[in-house]
Structures are given as structure tokens and as C-alpha cells.
Amino acid sequence: MEDIPQPASDVYTVGDRVMIYIDSDDLDSRYHGTVCEVVSVITDDLGTETGRTIDAYSYIIQEVNSGEDLPISFRHRDLVPIKDIH
């Protein structure tokens, strides 16, 4: 069985490097595997609705290779820390 990378247990901060890890069925699957840097942290009330505090966080990220901000934000669950990638 393949090891599936997991999101960090703590909130990412500006400057953290992450990889987008989303399912091939996701509408934004073209970004899967993209290595990015967090440029902004956004919070909302989703964590209150789900009961999981970490669900309240989403991120504006910038592709490392191009330096371009991606046109959409990603939820915490869609990002994995680079150090955890094998």
C-alpha cells in the first residue's frame, strides 16, 4: 500500500513550502504535485462547522518555480509539508 502524505497537524505560516496533494477527481487536480510557498493565511468559520479547528485555514500560495501566485486558494487538507514527501 502506498504511503499517502498527510497535511501538517499545525497551521502553515507564510514562507512554508508545501506541495498540493489533491485527488485526481478534484476540479483543481491540474495543480496536484505543484510545489508552492505560502504567501498568505486566511481563516473562516469552517472549523466551527466541522468541529476541526484546522479546517478554518486556507492559503494563498505561490508556485516556487515560476514565482506566480496560483489563481485559487487551497484548504489546509489540500497541502502537505515538503519535508514529508518521499
C-alpha angles and dihedrals in degrees: 000000000000120000107241114209114238130214116258116271089229131056116273116240133211109287096028114133115227140167123228108240112182136147120269088240092060115108089234096047091126086079095055110126095017113142111222145168122231110245100170138014119216127191132197138160099274090107090060090051095048098034091235112110094205090061089073092072130088130163143218105219137189124216108246096216098049102025088227122139110238113244093238136044123240131220121240091253090060096059131071127191114257092229089063095057115104 
